[in-house]
């Protein structure tokens, strides 16, 4: 067996309201490419930030080369041979390759730089790893793939032998990806270890030796690539926990509340994020949206709540065409939403409970009349919601950012429900919540649905969708791969649709 | 290399404090003023003076006599108006540091009405000057708000730069087209008519602008605390995303808030030329618009607190005259003001973050 370079033992890292890493064990051996696979929010980046000294764990130990280490900063991690290549490069654009590689090294040039000497050394050093670069080139002249190689070179030159790459292929062309994998292989051949953070299955199957899957902050298993296939990995990645309790549903499904017809939107990076998506949600129905995070779910929620304009297609609430009418109009039409980013979008972190319960209807009677907010009406509502939805708080005047994740979500749901919506868009409504809070969120959603509200439930948890939803739509790269009846759905087929292998004819 | 030495032995981290007890948020501004006075005392001591005696003279001059108090109020009026204007913008995290320019454009607007209608009665010319003063400041606030709202151009730089434009514009007028032909070639406009003068109070230089300023403080308080518009400002100040999610038009509010913010500073300019200088001239402001930033911050953007802080800083300015007569340079007060702001900002940091210094065990 090869030498164990990294041994992370029972690492726990907590952020306010979220348990990002829950007693994770993780080992890396010399000479291997170890893929760290998982959904967004599974805890991959947190775990690697702990290993590279950006975060300190709340509990757990890190052993490096058989000795216990404490890492307080990225520099200390680098002293132990750990280097991380981030998605956003940390290069000085106006400096040359050599200058960037030397920047911050100790024992290098002191006041004056002997360019020629270092240009030779660094070019030679790079060649050992199959990296072909012009040491005199300025960073801004280089392609993205070349910049990434400079980042890797920088770490190698500093003596790193444990390299962490965070989603390295996200920005690369297929040609660059091949070159990168060749370089990585050369590095492991000369004894380095590579940790590859990714959620792309094909890459893992192509390049990894071992795979650790994280799910909801826990280690869902470490396997050898030769022992698994894509289907098994999907099964490990997506949630298979048994549901706590699913409250009873009355299936009284009525007229369509939301109709999205052939809708396309542009994402933040200027690329098409939704391509001709058509779906409808009827009164009393829960339509689940499955898919690996980042395949258009956020944009779908933003399109329906009016935050993101449609470049094509139509959005109808009831019979009213509300295409591109803006969020205010959709709120008045009865569209409620539980956004992915609860604190910061759904709730205003620095304001208190009073101010947060009126966020959606502060302009309307009875909360305000003639632009004047009625403090009594506000405090009545706040007190009523806090007791009815069992929101635990010591003081309604405290900023809501001090509340726990479960209480925040209850407050957010309480507000949306108090507005008597016709349609609720719920994005990952139980992400990061404990069992009790999860149960109460499920109960609130089913109650709503039983009262005839249409619900669009976006989730990465297939079991959750299978037990709560009536139908499930699968999103892959901004397109709907199919909409299936939840009672007849096959979890394996759903998994294949999520990775784009299977496409069902539109309909259902 | 000191940095390196430090890094090897200690780790310094800032951690966000979750909650701040109320007594801390009161103590911090008071402690910052005390520390700033200590720094000032050290400076005065080093230049061979007795600091305590000088502070005594300043305090006595600003608050100890009826005349001193009236002069303190005279200086507090423009500080209060500009401070409120700045605070309104700061509430929305719009860094309007252009109050000085907005003040000058307000003075220009008011001066234009006063000089154009020298024979108009008070009940026409004073409201006209008030409106023109507000409009001058408001437009000067709106100007940098437009690129900010539409293109996201940083308002800190544009508002600052427009200060110089406004000040030099007034300079141009008083050295050029508006110069009083009977003024012995001094850079002054003609004196405004008696009708264009705000009534004075108790035979001092205190004037009716005090009521305008106090009314503005009440108005800002009501807007922020009780209106839907104030609510929108608070939401935007906390999170643009949440504001958009709630259907609030962020761009429209940027324009509106900068308009009112500039307008309040414009009112200060109107009060100053109507009640104090009675004409446009070079020294209509000893930097009220800049001091307003410190006033707003020290008052934690709360209108009532800003009234108190304006009086304090009004007193500082009166203290300057006393110090000048004691033979000290007026710049000493600028040093004190700067020191106070420095300590307030540092104190603010300490209430929001906890600093952890740990010895490295490696």
Interface residues (C-beta under 8 A of the other chain):
Chain A: X16 X70 X72 X73 X75 X76 X305 X306 X307 X326 X327 X328 X329 X330 X331 X337 X339 X341 X344 X345 X346 X347 X348 X349 X350 X351 X355 X358 X359 X360 X362 X363 X368 X371 X372 X373 X375 X398 X399 X401 X402
Chain B: X7 X11 X18 X19 X226 X227 X228 X229 X231 X232 X234 X235 X238 X239 X241 X242 X244 X245 X246 X247 X248 X358 X360 X361 X362
